[in-house]
């Protein structure tokens, strides 16, 4: 069964929903923002006001309660469904990353709770969600960032079996107004890891300050301190290895959200740029008549469609995950690193077209320029995620196993495995033969890209990184870019069949993939020491895409047809 894939257009909203309630909540969200209007969104952004109106809307409509409460703890339509969570990320990003941030850090704050064994805290969280509460994730610290080994927050045991929490956390979203803050610490004396829940209204909780940032200006990024905050067993979410794993598994979920938010931001920028350029006449021609502008718009559109194909396919792997199939642990960091990076690239290409217009204060674009670059750098930098990705190279290429084909998963179901994720053992994660994704593709640029992939596999077999190269983090990260692009192409191909993407569109997607691959191969030569065999193979990877002027023209026509299809209410 195929389903069309198109850019989000809130004025002509069309998207599959497994139940009427989910569609109703999305339409109400769209209506909230369109009624608020771009001018008011920008005013609030510039004055950095806390978004009380948005949080009231969330509370009144029970949006977070429905979307973020597992079915077991929900009295209504609640379920943790990554299909609809993915789309809601896209919609909030489309209107403003600050709104998405309140949602994102609520997801992070809830992660350890739903992963924990404390039923009291779970029921309390469900009740607070139903009452419109937002949540926070107290993990990082000012001195150590997200280095959990060095965490200085302590839980100090008392003679009566209770504890006192001492320490501070830094860069904590919603830290001013969360209903509960899931806080990571160590038990004083034993060093045992622990997660516990604290209430920001408690007298021993101090919201030290708001950390002002250039992006997400309205969000409240807090530093908070606990001054001998009393903790009992009823407040403890998890301990030991369970607490440690909960922090990592929460980030596994949270990092995925950033890619979908990036899609939303880039999509809104695309409409704004196209509307502006198509209506602007320079030197007797409309801007969209210039060949280089057509090229920039078409590439931006192709990259956007590629982002959507990869991210929503990765969601299928999350939804179908089990102890026996944890392929999502490769695909998630690729969403985090590659999709967010592509969003930044798209906004950059569009900015080349609209130039100074992108800095004007009454545009969405101006806000996006500040926000889009944050996403590759949240929930672990690109380097951190790349270091994880390259751990999968050997199994991806050389130990294929058979798996049932993963379909598109859109059922209204709880994705409960995400709260009991198996951890560690990355060497036990296998993949089917990656060549299956290429199948009988007759697209010229898919074939060119496949030749580049096979050259990379040849490199691994005949001239793999030496021991010295493998110790060089710069070298391995750079080589990891080549591997990441191979994984990116695989899921794009899989989802292009599900969505019946036409050949012209697929050719434009693989045109930029071939060029990007060649550019990364060139960097391996220019920036690193290689053996003669390695250098020869990198040179062979520098292939040119096949040019199809007629196909390009047809895609450009479909891009230009989006002119004036979406304009946000003022």
Rosetta blueprint (number, residue, H / E / L):
1 X L
2 X L
3 X L
4 X L
5 X L
6 X L
7 X L
8 X L
9 X L
10 X H
11 X H
12 X H
13 X L
14 X L
15 X L
16 X L
17 X L
18 X L
19 X L
20 X H
21 X H
22 X H
23 X H
24 X H
25 X H
26 X H
27 X H
28 X H
29 X H
30 X H
31 X H
32 X H
33 X H
34 X H
35 X H
36 X H
37 X H
38 X H
39 X H
40 X H
41 X H
42 X H
43 X H
44 X H
45 X H
46 X H
47 X H
48 X L
49 X L
50 X L
51 X L
52 X H
53 X H
54 X H
55 X H
56 X H
57 X H
58 X H
59 X H
60 X H
61 X H
62 X L
63 X H
64 X H
65 X H
66 X H
67 X H
68 X H
69 X L
70 X L
71 X H
72 X H
73 X H
74 X L
75 X L
76 X L
77 X L
78 X L
79 X L
80 X L
81 X L
82 X H
83 X H
84 X H
85 X H
86 X H
87 X H
88 X H
89 X H
90 X H
91 X H
92 X H
93 X H
94 X H
95 X H
96 X L
97 X H
98 X H
99 X H
100 X H
101 X H
102 X H
103 X H
104 X H
105 X H
106 X H
107 X H
108 X H
109 X H
110 X H
111 X H
112 X H
113 X H
114 X H
115 X H
116 X L
117 X L
118 X L
119 X H
120 X H
121 X H
122 X H
123 X H
124 X H
125 X H
126 X H
127 X H
128 X H
129 X H
130 X H
131 X L
132 X L
133 X L
134 X L
135 X E
136 X E
137 X E
138 X E
139 X L
140 X L
141 X E
142 X L
143 X L
144 X L
145 X E
146 X L
147 X L
148 X H
149 X H
150 X H
151 X L
152 X L
153 X L
154 X E
155 X E
156 X E
157 X E
158 X L
159 X L
160 X L
161 X L
162 X L
163 X E
164 X E
165 X E
166 X E
167 X E
168 X E
169 X E
170 X E
171 X E
172 X E
173 X E
174 X L
175 X L
176 X L
177 X L
178 X L
179 X L
180 X E
181 X E
182 X E
183 X E
184 X E
185 X E
186 X E
187 X E
188 X L
189 X L
190 X L
191 X L
192 X L
193 X E
194 X E
195 X E
196 X E
197 X E
198 X E
199 X L
200 X L
201 X L
202 X L
203 X L
204 X L
205 X E
206 X E
207 X E
208 X E
209 X E
210 X E
211 X L
212 X L
213 X L
214 X L
215 X L
216 X L
217 X L
218 X L
219 X L
220 X L
221 X E
222 X E
223 X E
224 X E
225 X E
226 X E
227 X E
228 X E
229 X E
230 X E
231 X E
232 X L
233 X H
234 X H
235 X H
236 X E
237 X E
238 X E
239 X E
240 X H
241 X H
242 X H
243 X H
244 X H
245 X H
246 X H
247 X H
248 X H
249 X H
250 X H
251 X H
252 X H
253 X H
254 X H
255 X H
256 X H
257 X H
258 X H
259 X H
260 X H
261 X H
262 X H
263 X H
264 X H
265 X H
266 X H
267 X H
268 X H
269 X H
270 X H
271 X H
272 X H
273 X H
274 X H
275 X H
276 X H
277 X H
278 X H
279 X L
280 X L
281 X E
282 X E
283 X L
284 X L
285 X E
286 X E
287 X H
288 X H
289 X H
290 X L
291 X H
292 X H
293 X H
294 X H
295 X H
296 X H
297 X H
298 X H
299 X H
300 X H
301 X H
302 X H
303 X H
304 X H
305 X H
306 X H
307 X H
308 X H
309 X H
310 X H
311 X H
312 X H
313 X H
314 X H
315 X H
316 X H
317 X H
318 X H
319 X H
320 X L
321 X L
322 X E
323 X L
324 X L
325 X E
326 X L
327 X L
328 X H
329 X H
330 X H
331 X H
332 X H
333 X H
334 X H
335 X H
336 X H
337 X H
338 X H
339 X H
340 X H
341 X H
342 X H
343 X H
344 X H
345 X H
346 X H
347 X H
348 X H
349 X H
350 X H
351 X H
352 X H
353 X H
354 X H
355 X H
356 X H
357 X H
358 X H
359 X H
360 X L
361 X L
362 X L
363 X L
364 X H
365 X H
366 X H
367 X H
368 X H
369 X H
370 X H
371 X H
372 X H
373 X H
374 X H
375 X H
376 X L
377 X L
378 X L
379 X L
380 X L
381 X L
382 X H
383 X H
384 X H
385 X H
386 X H
387 X H
388 X H
389 X H
390 X H
391 X H
392 X H
393 X H
394 X H
395 X H
396 X H
397 X H
398 X H
399 X L
400 X L
401 X L
402 X L
403 X L
404 X L
405 X L
406 X L
407 X L
408 X L
409 X L
410 X L
411 X L
412 X L
413 X L
414 X L
415 X L
416 X H
417 X H
418 X H
419 X H
420 X L
421 X L
422 X L
423 X L
424 X L
425 X L
426 X H
427 X H
428 X H
429 X L
430 X L
431 X L
432 X L
433 X L
434 X H
435 X H
436 X H
437 X H
438 X L
439 X L
440 X L
441 X L
442 X L
443 X L
444 X H
445 X H
446 X H
447 X H
448 X H
449 X H
450 X H
451 X H
452 X H
453 X H
454 X H
455 X H
456 X H
457 X H
458 X H
459 X H
460 X H
461 X H
462 X H
463 X L
464 X L
465 X L
466 X L
467 X H
468 X H
469 X H
470 X H
471 X H
472 X L
473 X H
474 X H
475 X H
476 X H
477 X H
478 X H
479 X H
480 X H
481 X H
482 X H
483 X H
484 X H
485 X H
486 X H
487 X H
488 X H
489 X H
490 X H
491 X H
492 X H
493 X H
494 X H
495 X H
496 X H
497 X H
498 X H
499 X L
500 X L
501 X L
502 X L
503 X H
504 X H
505 X H
506 X H
507 X H
508 X H
509 X H
510 X H
511 X H
512 X H
513 X H
514 X H
515 X H
516 X H
517 X H
518 X H
519 X H
520 X H
521 X H
522 X H
523 X H
524 X H
525 X H
526 X H
527 X H
528 X L
529 X L
530 X L
531 X L
532 X H
533 X H
534 X H
535 X H
536 X H
537 X H
538 X H
539 X H
540 X H
541 X H
542 X L
543 X L
544 X L
545 X L
546 X L
547 X L
548 X L
549 X H
550 X H
551 X H
552 X H
553 X H
554 X H
555 X H
556 X H
557 X H
558 X H
559 X H
560 X H
561 X L
562 X L
563 X L
564 X L
565 X L
566 X L
567 X L
568 X L
569 X L
570 X L
